[in-house]
Amino acid sequence: MAAGAGGKSLALAALSNNAAQILASDIRAAALEQLRLRAARAGAKIDIQAEPKGRFDAVLLDAPCTGTGTWRRQPELRGRLTPSLLAKRIAAQDELLDRAAALVKPGGRLIYATCSILPSENQDRIAAFRTRHPDFVPLSAAEIWRRETQSPPPPGLADDFRATPFATGTDGFFVAVLIHKTAASRSLDNKEG
C-alpha cells in the first residue's frame, strides 16, 4: 500500500525472482503509471491496482510521512514541517494502518515503514494501532533477520528497525512487523509461554 512509483515493489519482485505474487497499490494514478513503466523496463511481474481487494499473506504499508529521515540529503524539507503537516500525516498513517489491517489474512504479516525518525510517526503509530487492533502482535525484526539469514542483526535492528545517519550511516527509516493473530492462536501462545 502507498507504493508510489514502486521502488520497494520492484525490489521485492527482484528478490523473489518474480516468483512472489506482488500487488502494488496507491491512490495516485500518476505514481502507478510510473510503476507500470518501471516494472515493464525491469521485467517485473507486479499487479498494479489503485485499491487492493482480498486478503494477503503480507501487506507492506510504505506510509506517507514527513520525510524527516531524508533531511541529511534534503535539508530544504526541514522548513516544510509544521505541526499541521505532522497532524495530517499522523491521521493518514492511522487511517492507512487500519485499512491495511483489513487486508491481512489471519497468520499474515503487516509491515509498517516510514522514512521518518519521529516517534510520533513510528513507535507511537504502532502503539495506537495495537490499541485499536489487539489481534496484531509485534514480531522482533532482529529475530526475523537471525532466522532468515543465520547471522547477527545489523545496527538499528531490534524489536523494530530504526535506521539513522548516526547509527547506520543511512537515511532515517523505521520498520515494524506485526503478525495477525487469531484469538485461538493468542490463547495457545499464552498457554505455551
Secondary structure, DSSP 8 states (H G I E B T S, - for coil): ---TT-HHHHHHHHHTTT-S-EEEE-S-HHHHHHHHHHHHHHT--EEEESS--S-EEEEEEE-----GGGTTT-GGGGGG--HHHHHHHHHHHHHHHHHHHTTEEEEEEEEEEES---GGGTHHHHHHHHHH-TTEEEE-HHHHHHHHHSS---TTBSSSEEE-HHHHSS--EEEEEEEE--HHHHHHHHHH-
